[in-house]
Amino acid sequence: QRLPRGRILALGSRDAAKRAGIISDSVSFILKSDDAGSTWDTLWCGLPYKAQTFSFFNDSVGWLGTELDRIYKTTDGGVSWRLQYSDSSQKYPIKSLSSPDGINIFAVNGSGRVLSSTDGGQHWQFIQVDQYSNYSFTIRFLNSTKGFLAGPDFWVTTNGGSTWKRVSKSLKGSFSKIDFVSKNIGMGVGGNSIYKTLDGGHSWNVLFTSSSQSFSGLDMLDSLHV
């Protein structure tokens, strides 16, 4: 993730070392660069859980989603983390997080369960958009009301996630990551293809398909630069 003042963050995991019994904490870590990627510092999260997603609002405030439906918050740039949400009845990991303003936070787990908070993560609500088994959903909100959810299909909301509408008529395959710079212009990656929409996700065009590699992420800086 590229933050507004130039910081770049990347999420990593030592899950294989945990499974081998080599480590029991600091399973996940964040790499941080303040010079466009020339040098990097490592921020150890100090948690015994594998993180699959993170989202920072600014250099200080961010959220981390891990296995077992757990969401953590940092207010010191990732140096320390505090548990803000967990549900022991859910076995799926948090797959994606989005916070457009630092107060409203949205998350989705692998079953298609969308979580939302309107008070910085103190209280949470949820809605089951559809029922899946550990799918790689991705969520993106432009503001407190307008949001997009992608995975095996594509949904939009205009009321902060209270209801979702399936809109895509041309999506082939599924998404692993989406990003939007306006209510109409967005991009997504899934499998070995890169997609773009100009109508808010109702229709998608394939911009590029690789014959040798698959894509797992993208970050739109504006409508022209990715």
Buried (B, 14 or more C-beta within 10 A) or exposed (E): BBBEEEBBBBBEBBBEEBEEEEBEEBBBBBBBBBEEEEEBEEBBBEBBBBBBBBBBBEBEBBBBBBBBBBBBBBEEBBEEBEBBBBBEEBBBBBBBBBBBEBBBBBBBBBBBBBBBBBEBBEEBEBBEBBEBEEBBBBBBBBEBBBBBBBBBBBBBBEEBBEEBEEBBEEBEBBBBBBBBBEBEBBBBBBBBBBBBBBEBBBBBEEEEEEEEEEBEEBEBEEBEEB
